[in-house]
């Protein structure tokens, strides 16, 4: 999750740097950048905690296989990155 959020923020950073260079220093000051990183970490941890603990999308190694899988229910489809 944090990797996806980081890539989005890097993309926004590049767009702002190219299209509005005069406001770049205001939008991406050290304080704003730190707050954005903190927000993304909190958001990512919250989303994954909800999905893995409260929705019960366990990540486990089935007996006789060589790869980890999520539980197969409708709610866990949003956590899976394949299929």
KOLMINU-793387 format. One record per atom (N, C-alpha, C): y, z, x; atom name. Coordinates in nm, 3 decimals. Each point is the difference from the previous one (the first is absolute). Layout:
BEGIN
+---------+---------+---------+------+
!       v !       w !       u ! name !
+---------+---------+---------+------+
!       Y !       Z !       X !   CA !
...
+---------+---------+---------+------+
***
This chain:
BEGIN
+---------+---------+---------+------+
!       v !       w !       u ! name !
+---------+---------+---------+------+
!  -0.118 !   0.000 !   0.081 !    N !
!   0.118 !   0.000 !  -0.081 !   CA !
!   0.125 !   0.000 !   0.086 !    C !
!   0.002 !   0.085 !   0.099 !    N !
!   0.122 !   0.009 !   0.081 !   CA !
!   0.023 !  -0.129 !   0.077 !    C !
!  -0.106 !  -0.067 !   0.038 !    N !
!   0.015 !  -0.128 !   0.069 !   CA !
!   0.067 !  -0.104 !  -0.090 !    C !
!  -0.042 !  -0.005 !  -0.125 !    N !
!   0.063 !  -0.094 !  -0.095 !   CA !
!   0.146 !   0.034 !  -0.022 !    C !
!   0.030 !   0.128 !  -0.020 !    N !
!   0.139 !   0.040 !  -0.020 !   CA !
!   0.084 !  -0.027 !   0.125 !    C !
!  -0.057 !   0.020 !   0.117 !    N !
!   0.073 !  -0.028 !   0.123 !   CA !
!   0.032 !  -0.148 !   0.015 !    C !
!  -0.094 !  -0.085 !  -0.036 !    N !
!   0.025 !  -0.144 !   0.008 !   CA !
!   0.107 !  -0.044 !  -0.099 !    C !
!   0.002 !   0.061 !  -0.116 !    N !
!   0.106 !  -0.032 !  -0.097 !   CA !
!   0.136 !   0.041 !   0.056 !    C !
!   0.009 !   0.119 !   0.058 !    N !
!   0.128 !   0.044 !   0.054 !   CA !
!   0.044 !  -0.084 !   0.120 !    C !
!  -0.094 !  -0.044 !   0.081 !    N !
!   0.035 !  -0.088 !   0.112 !   CA !
!   0.052 !  -0.134 !  -0.051 !    C !
!  -0.062 !  -0.051 !  -0.106 !    N !
!   0.046 !  -0.126 !  -0.059 !   CA !
!   0.140 !   0.014 !  -0.059 !    C !
!   0.023 !   0.110 !  -0.070 !    N !
!   0.134 !   0.024 !  -0.055 !   CA !
!   0.102 !   0.012 !   0.113 !    C !
!  -0.038 !   0.068 !   0.105 !    N !
!   0.087 !   0.015 !   0.117 !   CA !
!   0.040 !  -0.136 !   0.056 !    C !
!  -0.095 !  -0.090 !   0.015 !    N !
!   0.027 !  -0.132 !   0.055 !   CA !
!   0.088 !  -0.084 !  -0.092 !    C !
!  -0.026 !   0.009 !  -0.131 !    N !
!   0.081 !  -0.076 !  -0.096 !   CA !
!   0.144 !   0.048 !   0.003 !    C !
!   0.020 !   0.130 !   0.001 !    N !
!   0.135 !   0.055 !   0.005 !   CA !
!   0.070 !  -0.039 !   0.130 !    C !
!  -0.072 !   0.005 !   0.111 !    N !
!   0.058 !  -0.036 !   0.130 !   CA !
!   0.045 !  -0.145 !   0.003 !    C !
!  -0.072 !  -0.088 !  -0.066 !    N !
!   0.033 !  -0.143 !   0.003 !   CA !
!   0.107 !  -0.035 !  -0.103 !    C !
!  -0.014 !   0.050 !  -0.123 !    N !
!   0.088 !  -0.044 !  -0.108 !   CA !
!   0.124 !   0.085 !  -0.019 !    C !
!  -0.003 !   0.126 !   0.036 !    N !
!   0.120 !   0.084 !  -0.011 !   CA !
!   0.018 !   0.083 !   0.127 !    C !
!   0.032 !  -0.065 !   0.109 !    N !
!   0.008 !   0.072 !   0.128 !   CA !
!   0.112 !   0.105 !   0.005 !    C !
!   0.103 !  -0.017 !  -0.082 !    N !
!   0.111 !   0.096 !   0.003 !   CA !
!  -0.038 !   0.133 !  -0.065 !    C !
!  -0.092 !   0.000 !  -0.093 !    N !
!  -0.043 !   0.125 !  -0.063 !   CA !
!  -0.127 !   0.057 !   0.061 !    C !
!  -0.053 !  -0.066 !   0.099 !    N !
!  -0.126 !   0.043 !   0.061 !   CA !
!   0.010 !   0.140 !   0.058 !    C !
!   0.104 !   0.028 !   0.075 !    N !
!   0.014 !   0.131 !   0.066 !   CA !
!   0.014 !   0.114 !  -0.101 !    C !
!   0.056 !  -0.030 !  -0.115 !    N !
!   0.013 !   0.103 !  -0.104 !   CA !
!  -0.134 !   0.023 !  -0.068 !    C !
!  -0.067 !  -0.108 !  -0.037 !    N !
!  -0.126 !   0.012 !  -0.074 !   CA !
!  -0.113 !   0.056 !   0.086 !    C !
!  -0.001 !  -0.036 !   0.127 !    N !
!  -0.108 !   0.043 !   0.088 !   CA !
!   0.051 !   0.088 !   0.114 !    C !
!   0.080 !   0.099 !  -0.038 !    N !
!   0.042 !   0.100 !   0.098 !   CA !
!  -0.121 !   0.086 !   0.035 !    C !
!   0.012 !   0.082 !   0.102 !    N !
!  -0.113 !   0.084 !   0.039 !   CA !
!  -0.042 !   0.092 !  -0.114 !    C !
!   0.099 !   0.059 !  -0.069 !    N !
!  -0.030 !   0.091 !  -0.110 !   CA !
!  -0.072 !  -0.073 !  -0.114 !    C !
!   0.051 !  -0.115 !  -0.041 !    N !
!  -0.062 !  -0.075 !  -0.109 !   CA !
!  -0.141 !  -0.047 !   0.036 !    C !
!  -0.017 !  -0.042 !   0.124 !    N !
!  -0.132 !  -0.045 !   0.044 !   CA !
!  -0.100 !   0.115 !   0.001 !    C !
!   0.043 !   0.116 !   0.047 !    N !
!  -0.089 !   0.117 !  -0.001 !   CA !
!  -0.037 !   0.041 !  -0.141 !    C !
!   0.097 !  -0.004 !  -0.090 !    N !
!  -0.027 !   0.035 !  -0.140 !   CA !
!  -0.094 !  -0.102 !  -0.066 !    C !
!   0.016 !  -0.126 !   0.035 !    N !
!  -0.088 !  -0.104 !  -0.054 !   CA !
!  -0.143 !   0.022 !   0.051 !    C !
!  -0.016 !   0.030 !   0.126 !    N !
!  -0.133 !   0.025 !   0.056 !   CA !
!  -0.063 !   0.123 !  -0.064 !    C !
!   0.078 !   0.106 !  -0.016 !    N !
!  -0.050 !   0.121 !  -0.065 !   CA !
!  -0.042 !  -0.029 !  -0.145 !    C !
!   0.082 !  -0.075 !  -0.071 !    N !
!  -0.032 !  -0.036 !  -0.138 !   CA !
!  -0.129 !  -0.081 !  -0.008 !    C !
!  -0.017 !  -0.097 !   0.089 !    N !
!  -0.122 !  -0.082 !   0.000 !   CA !
!  -0.124 !   0.084 !   0.031 !    C !
!   0.011 !   0.094 !   0.093 !    N !
!  -0.115 !   0.086 !   0.031 !   CA !
!  -0.035 !   0.087 !  -0.119 !    C !
!   0.101 !   0.059 !  -0.062 !    N !
!  -0.027 !   0.085 !  -0.116 !   CA !
!  -0.061 !  -0.082 !  -0.113 !    C !
!   0.054 !  -0.118 !  -0.025 !    N !
!  -0.053 !  -0.087 !  -0.105 !   CA !
!  -0.144 !  -0.040 !   0.029 !    C !
!  -0.030 !  -0.039 !   0.123 !    N !
!  -0.135 !  -0.044 !   0.035 !   CA !
!  -0.100 !   0.115 !  -0.012 !    C !
!   0.035 !   0.116 !   0.048 !    N !
!  -0.090 !   0.115 !  -0.008 !   CA !
!  -0.021 !   0.040 !  -0.146 !    C !
!   0.105 !  -0.004 !  -0.080 !    N !
!  -0.012 !   0.034 !  -0.141 !   CA !
!  -0.089 !  -0.097 !  -0.074 !    C !
!   0.021 !  -0.130 !   0.019 !    N !
!  -0.081 !  -0.100 !  -0.068 !   CA !
!  -0.147 !   0.014 !   0.039 !    C !
!  -0.028 !   0.013 !   0.128 !    N !
!  -0.140 !   0.010 !   0.043 !   CA !
!  -0.064 !   0.131 !  -0.043 !    C !
!   0.076 !   0.109 !  -0.003 !    N !
!  -0.054 !   0.127 !  -0.048 !   CA !
!  -0.037 !  -0.010 !  -0.147 !    C !
!   0.088 !  -0.059 !  -0.078 !    N !
!  -0.029 !  -0.017 !  -0.142 !   CA !
!  -0.124 !  -0.086 !  -0.020 !    C !
!  -0.007 !  -0.112 !   0.071 !    N !
!  -0.113 !  -0.091 !  -0.019 !   CA !
!  -0.131 !   0.057 !   0.052 !    C !
!   0.003 !   0.071 !   0.111 !    N !
!  -0.125 !   0.048 !   0.059 !   CA !
!  -0.047 !   0.134 !  -0.056 !    C !
!   0.094 !   0.085 !  -0.042 !    N !
!  -0.039 !   0.132 !  -0.048 !   CA !
!  -0.004 !   0.008 !  -0.152 !    C !
!   0.107 !  -0.042 !  -0.064 !    N !
!   0.011 !   0.023 !  -0.144 !   CA !
!  -0.064 !  -0.111 !  -0.083 !    C !
!   0.001 !  -0.124 !   0.048 !    N !
!  -0.065 !  -0.109 !  -0.071 !   CA !
!  -0.145 !  -0.010 !   0.046 !    C !
!  -0.033 !   0.070 !   0.107 !    N !
!  -0.135 !   0.008 !   0.055 !   CA !
!  -0.051 !  -0.135 !   0.050 !    C !
!   0.076 !  -0.059 !   0.089 !    N !
!  -0.042 !  -0.124 !   0.066 !   CA !
!  -0.053 !   0.036 !   0.139 !    C !
!  -0.117 !   0.056 !   0.004 !    N !
!  -0.059 !   0.044 !   0.126 !   CA !
!  -0.031 !  -0.117 !   0.091 !    C !
!   0.009 !   0.023 !   0.128 !    N !
!  -0.031 !  -0.096 !   0.104 !   CA !
!  -0.123 !   0.056 !   0.070 !    C !
!  -0.115 !  -0.065 !  -0.012 !    N !
!  -0.124 !   0.057 !   0.051 !   CA !
!  -0.089 !  -0.107 !   0.063 !    C !
!  -0.101 !   0.046 !   0.073 !    N !
!  -0.097 !  -0.087 !   0.065 !   CA !
!  -0.131 !   0.008 !  -0.076 !    C !
!  -0.035 !  -0.103 !  -0.077 !    N !
!  -0.126 !   0.004 !  -0.074 !   CA !
!  -0.120 !  -0.002 !   0.095 !    C !
!  -0.106 !   0.065 !  -0.041 !    N !
!  -0.121 !   0.006 !   0.081 !   CA !
!  -0.059 !  -0.141 !   0.017 !    C !
!  -0.030 !  -0.038 !   0.121 !    N !
!  -0.062 !  -0.129 !   0.028 !   CA !
!   0.098 !  -0.113 !   0.023 !    C !
!   0.130 !   0.030 !   0.007 !    N !
!   0.099 !  -0.106 !   0.027 !   CA !
!   0.075 !   0.032 !   0.128 !    C !
!   0.076 !  -0.096 !   0.046 !    N !
!   0.078 !   0.015 !   0.122 !   CA !
!   0.150 !  -0.005 !  -0.024 !    C !
!   0.043 !   0.016 !  -0.124 !    N !
!   0.143 !  -0.006 !  -0.028 !   CA !
!   0.037 !   0.100 !  -0.110 !    C !
!   0.124 !   0.048 !   0.007 !    N !
!   0.050 !   0.094 !  -0.099 !   CA !
!   0.046 !  -0.075 !  -0.124 !    C !
!  -0.014 !   0.065 !  -0.115 !    N !
!   0.042 !  -0.060 !  -0.127 !   CA !
!   0.071 !   0.106 !  -0.085 !    C !
!   0.079 !  -0.048 !  -0.096 !    N !
!   0.061 !   0.088 !  -0.099 !   CA !
!  -0.093 !   0.009 !  -0.120 !    C !
!   0.019 !   0.103 !  -0.080 !    N !
!  -0.074 !   0.008 !  -0.125 !   CA !
!   0.032 !  -0.123 !  -0.084 !    C !
!  -0.094 !  -0.041 !  -0.080 !    N !
!   0.020 !  -0.120 !  -0.081 !   CA !
!   0.036 !   0.039 !  -0.143 !    C !
!   0.127 !   0.024 !  -0.024 !    N !
!   0.050 !   0.020 !  -0.135 !   CA !
!   0.131 !  -0.077 !  -0.015 !    C !
!   0.049 !  -0.011 !  -0.121 !    N !
!   0.118 !  -0.083 !  -0.026 !   CA !
!   0.124 !   0.050 !   0.072 !    C !
!   0.017 !   0.130 !   0.010 !    N !
!   0.120 !   0.056 !   0.064 !   CA !
!   0.002 !  -0.027 !   0.150 !    C !
!  -0.116 !  -0.008 !   0.063 !    N !
!  -0.006 !  -0.018 !   0.145 !   CA !
!   0.024 !  -0.145 !   0.044 !    C !
!   0.007 !  -0.092 !  -0.093 !    N !
!   0.025 !  -0.139 !   0.036 !   CA !
!   0.137 !  -0.017 !   0.067 !    C !
!   0.096 !   0.087 !  -0.032 !    N !
!   0.132 !  -0.010 !   0.061 !   CA !
!   0.002 !   0.050 !   0.144 !    C !
!  -0.099 !   0.080 !   0.037 !    N !
!  -0.006 !   0.050 !   0.138 !   CA !
!  -0.071 !  -0.098 !   0.091 !    C !
!  -0.097 !  -0.071 !  -0.053 !    N !
!  -0.079 !  -0.091 !   0.083 !   CA !
!   0.085 !  -0.119 !   0.045 !    C !
!  -0.025 !  -0.047 !   0.121 !    N !
!   0.075 !  -0.113 !   0.054 !   CA !
!  -0.084 !  -0.126 !   0.007 !    C !
!  -0.118 !   0.001 !  -0.054 !    N !
!  -0.089 !  -0.116 !  -0.003 !   CA !
!  -0.054 !  -0.019 !  -0.141 !    C !
!  -0.074 !  -0.102 !  -0.022 !    N !
!  -0.063 !  -0.041 !  -0.125 !   CA !
!   0.082 !  -0.098 !  -0.075 !    C !
+---------+---------+---------+------+
***
